[in-house]
Amino acid sequence: MTGTLVLAGTPIGDVKDAPPRLVEELAGADVIAAEDTRRLKRLTQALDVQPTGRVVSYFEGNEAARTPELVEALLAGSRVLLVTDAGMPSVSDPGYRLVAAAVEKDVKVTAVPGPSAVLTALALSGLPVDRFCFEGFLPRKAGERLSRLREVERERRTLVYFEAPHRLDDTLAAMAEVLGGDRRAAVCRELTKTYEEVKRGGLAELAAWAAEGVRGEITVVVEGAPDKGAEEVDAAELVRRVRVREEAGERRKEAIAAVAAEAGLPKREVFDAVVAAKNAGA
């Protein structure tokens, strides 16, 4: 008989959030594959559990090479427990490759549900949670980051992102540029930890706040695109509205932002309409 692959959620902050089954699996697994074996040791000490199985590292750098070894153990009948530093394996963490390989070999895969930064941040954000999509980490390069954000500028569902603290201000500024500075969002920092903080506001406001420096583990929740309602505004009308505001003394940038807000559209769409009209000589 083949073994079982167990994906176990680990605490995202407070170790007391560890589910009882995690303790059982840590004690009884034949093999424990850990993203960081040092953090695993601290976790087992905090939970007062002594693993009896073999402990191996399983992280981004060795994931491809170690997967066949773990599949072999599964095919030989071992119970393999996969844990990451925090949260559920496979969710922006190692795991997907091993799960896919196990499924291909008809190995049973199960899970020990545990804490999730995605769901915790959603629940605390104060934003709609009936429909959402998880976007993981945005690209580090500015151009790629803007391109990825433009893919979701009309997404109606609430968006959830992970981000490193030292890139948070740039990310929020890019979100404000593409999605609109008034788009509601929540920055969730150090969830379940001593210095937990949820900062809510418009993207532009949050970008200014983050520019002062933010520390800790970060999850960003962003409101989905607004419903334009019954009003459907064509490009020519958008251009006309911008020109009316410019003739009244507004700068083009402010006029575009105001028209976009009125029509429930991303600023980029109004900007593109104005540029197209100018190129066409209209």
N, C-alpha and C positions, 0 to 999 in steps of 0.2 A: 504493500500500500504506500501511496505517496504521502508526504507530510502536509503541513498547512502553513501558509504564509499569513502572519498576523500583523496588520498595520495598527500601531497603537498611538493614540493621541497623548501628548505630554503637556504639562502645564505651560501656559504662555507667560506666567509670572509667579503667581502664588502656588507653591507646591501643594498646598492643601486642596487644590482643585483636581489633583490626580484621582482618577476613578479607581475604585477597589480592584477591578479586574486588571488594571495595569500592574499592580503589585503581584497578583497571581501569575501573570504572564512573565514578568521579569524573573520571578523565582523558578518558573518551570520550563522556560524555553530551552531548547537544545542549542540554538544559536541566536545571539542577539546582534543584529546589525545596527550600529549606531552612527549617526552623523558625526558626533564628536564623542569619543570614548571617555574623555575627561569629564565632560558634562554629564554623561551617563553615570559615571562613578559618583558625582556629587548628588545626582537625583536618587540613586539607590541608597546612598547614605542618609539622605533626608527622609526617605520613605522607610528606612530601617529594613531593607530587604537585601538578601545576599543571592545574586544570580548563581546558578549552578552550571549553566551552559557556557559555551565558548562565545567570547565577545570579539567582534571584528568591526573595523571601521567601514563605513559606507557613506561616502560624501561625493560631491560633484567631481572631484579629481580622480577618484578610482571607481566610480559607479559602473562605467562600461566594462572595466576589467573584472570587477568582483561579482557582477551579476551571474555569470555562468557558474561560478563556484557556489553561490547560494542556491541556484536552481538545482545543481547536483545534490546538494544537501536535502532539498525538498523532495527530489525524486527518490532519495534513499530513505525517506520516511521522517525526516527531522521536522520539528516545529520551529520555524524561523520567525523571530520577532523583529520588526523593523520600527525603530524610533528615530525621530529627528530632534533637533535642539529644542523646538517648541512647536506645539500644534500638531496637525495631522500630516503624516508623510504624504508625498506626492503633490501637496498644495504649495507651490513655490519652494519645494524642498525635494531631496532625493526620494525616489520611490516608484515613479511611473514606469521606468525601464524594467524594474524587477517585477512589478505587477503584470506588465504586458508579457514578459517572458514566462511567468508562472501560468498565466491564463493560456498561453499558447501550448503549454505542456499539460493542460487539464489539471493543474494543481489547485486545490481549494485555497481561496483567498478570503479572509474575513478581517474584521476590524474591531478594535476597542475604541469606541467613540470617546472623544475627549475635548478639551478646550479648543476653541477656534477664534483666532484674532478677527477673521472675516465676519463671522456671525456676531461676535461680541461688539465689534465696532458698529455694525449695522444697527444692532438693538439700541445702542447708546446714542447714535447720531441724531435722532430726532427727525430723520428724513424717511420717506416712504420705503417700506421694506417688503411690500407685497410682490415686487418684481425687482430683481437686481442681477448684475453680472460682475464677476470678479476678473479684473484685468491684470493682476499681478504687479510686477515692477515695470515701469516705463523704461524705454531705452535711455542710456546715459547721455548720448550725444544729442545736442539741442535740436538739430534738424530732424533726426529720427523720432525724437520725442514729440515734436509738433506734428509730424505726419501721423503718428499713432493716435494722437488726440483728435485730429481731424476726422479719423475714421469713426469716432464715437460722438461727434458734436451734435448729431441729431438723435442719439440713443435716448429713448424715453425711460429706460430702466435706471435705477440708482446704480452708480458705479463705485466699485471698491478697488483701492490700490494699496500696495505696500510701497514704502519709500524709505531710503536711508536718511537719517537726520541732516547730514551735511548737504544733501541735494534737495531738501524739502522746499526751500524758498524758490529755487529755480523751477521746480516742478509746479508749484502753486501759481507762479507767475505765468508759466506756459499755459496752464489750465485757464487762467483768467483771460489770457489773450485769445485762446481758441473758443472756449465755452462761454465766456462772458464774465466780467468781474463781479456781477451781482449774483451769479449762480451760487446757490446755497451749498455749503459743504461743512464737513466736520473733520478736524484733525484729532485722531485718538492716539494718545501717547502713553506708553508704559502701562498698558491695560492689565488690570488685576494686581499691579505692583504698588509699592508704597506711594509713589509720586504719580499715580494715575491722573491724567488730565484729558478732558475733551474740550477742545476749542471750536466753537461754532461761529459761522459768519459767512459773508460773501467771499468768493475766491480772491478778489483783490485785497480785501481786508486781511485775510489769512496770510496772503503772500507778504504783506507788509509786516505782520506779526512775526512770521518765520524768519524774516531777514535779520532779526536781532539775535538769532541763534536758538536752535531747539535740540534737545538731547533725547536719547531713548529710542525704543522700538516704535515705529510709526505706521499707522494705518489711516488712509485718507478715504472718506466717504463723500461722494459728490452727487448732488441732485441730478436727476435725469433731465433731458431737454424739455422745455415747456411745451404744452399743447397749444398749437397755433389757433385752435378753435376753428370757427367757420371762415375766418378771414384768410383768403389766399391772395397774396400780393405778388404780382409778377415783377420781373427785373426792372422794367421801365418805370413802374410806379415807385419802386424803391429809390431809383435814381432821382425821380422827380421830388420825392420827399427830402432827400439829402440836399438837393439844390435849393429848395425852399428855405431850409434851415441855414444854409450857407449864405444865401442872400439876406437873411435876417441878422447876419453877423456871427454865426457860430463857425468855429473852425471845423474843417472837414472830419477830423478824427472824432470830435464830439458829436457831430451831426450823424455820422455813421453809427456810432454807439446808440444814440437816441432812437434812430429809425429801427435799428435791429431790436431794441427792447420793445418798441411799440408793436412790431410785427411778430415778436416771439421767435426771432431768427438769430443764428450765430452772427457775430459781427463780420466774420470772414465772408459770409454769403453776400452781405450788403456791400462790403468792400469790393468783392469780385465783380458785382454788378456795375459799380461806379467805374472801375477800371476798364471793363469791357465797353461801357458806353463811351468813355474817353477815347479808347483805341479805335472805336468805330466812327468817331467824329460826331457823335450824337450830342 
